């Protein structure tokens, strides 16, 4: 897969994820008591996985999870 194909795949995946997120938001807003029993399938959806991988790959965040300073754990 060349760079252009990866960028296009990532763009298409982001569009799909945003559409699904917007739909879930509308459903939750319209019916606050609605249950979303089948969200596990979204976790395994290739578009969601690609978007998650792209976000993590580009993350330059903290050295520790949760923003807890390293010295707290080294006591």
N, C-alpha and C positions, 0 to 999 in steps of 0.2 A: 504494500500500500504506500503510495507516495504522499508527500506532504499535502498536496492539493486535495487528494481524496480524503485524507484524515480530517482536514479542515472542513470540507463539505459534509462529511459524516457527522462531525461534532456539531456543526451548525444545524443540520436536520434533527439531530437528537435533542439539542437544546429547544428547538421549536416544539417538538413533540412533548417534551417534559413540561414546558411552560403551558401548553394547551391542556394537558392532563391536570396540572396543578390548578389552573384557572377553573376548570370544570369541577374539581373537588371542592374548591373554595366556594363556588356558586352553590353547590349542593349543600354544603355545611351552613352557609349563610341562610339559605331558603328554608332549611329544616334543621334547627339546632340539635334535634334529638336523633338525627339520622346516624345509623351505624355504618361504618366502613369496614366490613369484615374481611375483605379480600385485598387488602393493601400489600400483603406479602408478594403478590404477583408483580407489583410495581418495583419492588426491591430487586427482583430477578430480571426485570425488563432490560433488554440490551441498551435501549436509549438512556434509561436512568443510570445504568452502570457506566456507560461512556461519559455521560455528563459528570458523574461523581468522580471518575478517574481523572478527567480533565481538570476539575476543580482542585483535587488533591495534588495533582502533578504541578499545578501552578501556585500552590500555597507556599508562601515563604514565612509561615507563622512562627509561633513560639516554640521553644525547644522542649517544653513540657505540655502535657495535655491539660486543658482547663485553665491555662494561664497561671498556674501555681508556680511561684519561683522555685528554682532548683534547690536553693539553700534550705527550704522548708523540709525537703525529703532527705537531705544529707546530714541531719542532726543525729 
